[in-house]
Amino acid sequence: MFQKIMEKLAKNEVTILIAEDDDGHAELIIDNLREAGLTNRIVRFCDGQEVLDFLTRVPGTAEVRQSNMAYLLLLDIRMPRVDGVEVLRRIKDDSALHNLPVIMLTTTDDPREVQHCYELGCSCYITKPVDYDRFSEMLNRLGLFLMVVQVPDINGKV
């Protein structure tokens, strides 16, 4: 099994999903993940409803999730239409999606919000530093982490 996971990562078969409404933050996240050496496919969504439509395969969306593929979601909390906490709740309540790793990546550092996200099933909660240099360094480290993290397929076996 470990060999299959390493093969997936080596082939860049894990698609990184980013749900972030701030264009500047999204660009900074993608640029820093690339600078860290991450070459995986990255798909960005501008709000929570867009990522839910993708994940639940709503007809008519520009792109839809494929079965037996590995995805990892970087999820902001404060977004229009559907906020990140609600996106997280829906993912973890959906039997087809509940294994999707979700990393909360947000400026919200309220301990109650952190606790609530972990109770809902987030894999990790990261607070975005306000300082540009610290934010960039944190994203670089996140990129290095994402290169070695193990991610299950959705609706399939690794």
C-alpha positions as CSV (number, residue, x, y, z in Angstrom):
1,M,0.0,0.0,0.0
2,F,2.8,2.4,0.9
3,Q,4.3,1.8,-2.6
4,K,1.0,2.8,-4.3
5,I,0.8,6.0,-2.3
6,M,4.3,6.9,-3.2
7,E,3.6,6.2,-6.8
8,K,0.5,8.4,-6.7
9,L,2.5,11.3,-5.2
10,A,5.4,10.8,-7.7
11,K,3.0,10.9,-10.6
12,N,1.3,14.0,-9.1
13,E,-2.0,12.1,-9.0
14,V,-3.2,14.0,-5.9
15,T,-5.2,17.0,-7.0
16,I,-5.0,20.0,-4.6
17,L,-8.3,21.8,-4.3
18,I,-8.2,25.4,-3.0
19,A,-11.4,27.1,-1.9
20,E,-10.4,30.7,-1.3
21,D,-12.4,33.8,-2.2
22,D,-9.5,36.3,-2.0
23,D,-7.7,36.4,-5.3
24,G,-4.4,37.7,-3.7
25,H,-4.4,35.0,-1.1
26,A,-5.2,32.3,-3.7
27,E,-2.4,33.5,-6.0
28,L,0.0,33.6,-3.0
29,I,-1.0,30.1,-1.9
30,I,-0.5,28.6,-5.4
31,D,2.8,30.5,-6.1
32,N,4.3,29.4,-2.7
33,L,3.2,25.8,-3.1
34,R,4.9,25.7,-6.5
35,E,8.0,27.3,-5.1
36,A,8.1,24.6,-2.5
37,G,8.3,22.1,-5.4
38,L,4.7,20.9,-5.5
39,T,3.9,20.1,-9.1
40,N,0.5,18.5,-8.5
41,R,-2.6,19.7,-10.4
42,I,-4.2,22.6,-8.5
43,V,-7.9,23.6,-8.9
44,R,-9.1,26.8,-7.3
45,F,-12.7,27.7,-6.3
46,C,-13.8,31.2,-5.4
47,D,-16.5,30.2,-2.9
48,G,-17.9,27.3,-0.9
49,Q,-20.7,26.6,-3.3
50,E,-18.3,26.1,-6.3
51,V,-16.2,23.5,-4.4
52,L,-19.4,21.7,-3.3
53,D,-20.7,21.7,-6.9
54,F,-17.4,20.2,-8.0
55,L,-17.3,17.5,-5.2
56,T,-20.9,16.5,-5.6
57,R,-20.8,16.5,-9.4
58,V,-23.6,19.1,-10.0
59,P,-24.5,18.9,-13.7
60,G,-23.4,21.9,-15.7
61,T,-20.4,22.8,-13.7
62,A,-17.2,23.6,-15.6
63,E,-15.3,20.7,-14.0
64,V,-16.5,17.7,-12.0
65,R,-14.8,15.4,-9.6
66,Q,-13.7,12.0,-10.9
67,S,-14.2,8.8,-9.0
68,N,-11.2,6.9,-7.7
69,M,-9.0,10.0,-7.7
70,A,-7.2,11.4,-4.8
71,Y,-8.0,15.0,-3.7
72,L,-6.9,17.2,-0.8
73,L,-8.9,20.4,0.0
74,L,-7.4,23.6,1.4
75,L,-10.4,25.4,2.7
76,D,-10.9,29.0,3.8
77,I,-13.7,29.7,6.3
78,R,-14.9,33.2,5.4
79,M,-16.3,32.9,1.9
80,P,-19.4,34.0,0.1
81,R,-22.5,31.8,-0.7
82,V,-21.4,28.9,1.5
83,D,-18.8,29.4,4.2
84,G,-16.0,26.9,4.9
85,V,-17.4,25.5,8.1
86,E,-20.6,24.5,6.2
87,V,-18.5,23.1,3.3
88,L,-16.6,21.0,5.9
89,R,-19.8,19.8,7.6
90,R,-21.3,18.7,4.2
91,I,-18.2,16.9,3.1
92,K,-17.9,15.0,6.4
93,D,-21.6,14.1,6.4
94,D,-21.4,12.7,2.8
95,S,-20.5,9.0,2.8
96,A,-18.8,9.4,-0.7
97,L,-16.7,12.4,0.5
98,H,-16.0,11.9,4.2
99,N,-12.5,10.5,3.6
100,L,-11.4,13.7,1.7
101,P,-8.6,15.4,3.7
102,V,-9.6,18.9,4.5
103,I,-7.0,21.5,5.7
104,M,-8.6,24.6,7.1
105,L,-6.4,27.5,5.9
106,T,-7.9,30.7,7.3
107,T,-7.3,34.0,9.1
108,T,-9.8,33.0,11.8
109,D,-7.9,32.0,15.0
110,D,-10.9,32.0,17.3
111,P,-10.3,28.9,19.6
112,R,-14.0,28.0,19.4
113,E,-13.9,28.0,15.6
114,V,-10.7,25.8,15.7
115,Q,-12.5,23.4,18.1
116,H,-15.6,23.3,16.0
117,C,-13.7,22.5,12.8
118,Y,-11.9,19.6,14.5
119,E,-15.2,18.3,15.9
120,L,-16.6,18.4,12.3
121,G,-13.6,16.4,11.1
122,C,-11.0,18.7,9.5
123,S,-7.6,17.1,9.1
124,C,-5.7,20.1,10.1
125,Y,-6.3,23.8,11.0
126,I,-3.8,26.4,9.9
127,T,-4.1,30.1,10.7
128,K,-2.8,32.4,7.9
129,P,-0.2,34.8,9.4
130,V,-1.0,38.5,8.7
131,D,2.7,39.2,7.9
132,Y,3.5,38.5,4.2
133,D,6.9,36.9,4.9
134,R,5.5,34.6,7.6
135,F,2.6,33.7,5.4
136,S,4.9,32.8,2.5
137,E,7.1,30.7,4.8
138,M,4.1,28.9,6.2
139,L,2.9,28.1,2.7
140,N,6.4,26.9,1.7
141,R,6.3,24.5,4.7
142,L,2.8,23.4,3.8
143,G,4.0,22.7,0.2
144,L,6.7,20.4,1.6
145,F,4.2,18.7,3.9
146,L,1.8,18.1,1.0
147,M,4.5,16.4,-1.0
148,V,4.7,13.6,1.5
149,V,1.2,13.4,2.9
150,Q,-0.8,10.2,2.3
151,V,-4.2,10.9,0.7
152,P,-6.9,8.2,0.0
153,D,-8.9,8.0,-3.2
154,I,-12.5,9.1,-3.0
155,N,-14.9,6.2,-3.6
156,G,-12.0,3.8,-4.2
157,K,-8.9,2.2,-2.7
158,V,-5.4,3.6,-2.7
